[in-house]
Amino acid sequence: MNFDILDDIIDIETIAKGPGIRELNRLRKFYGHGNWKKMKGFARTRLTSGKTHLAELHWYEAHGTGNKMKKGFGVSHEKSKQDFTGLCGLH
């Protein structure tokens, strides 16, 4: 399921980098070598159904390549994850 990001992403933090990223080989194969980081943040999103959610977003980025993929998770008031979308390209 695709989603649109409605607001700025807040509370951004690095959750893994370099060899700590499980997807590192795939990222290097498709997008090239770089100082890859897995990032996390929160933003209000709109699903294709029109519903909006506060979502925890995960994405990968490397210097010179930009953001590559985002994955969103529905978030309750306690910020517990409920996966509601698969990987999709950035909008």
Summary of the structure (lengths in Angstrom):
residues: 91
radius of gyration: 13.3
end to end distance: 13.2
largest distance: 37.9
contacts: 234
relative contact order: 0.24
helix: 12%
strand: 52%
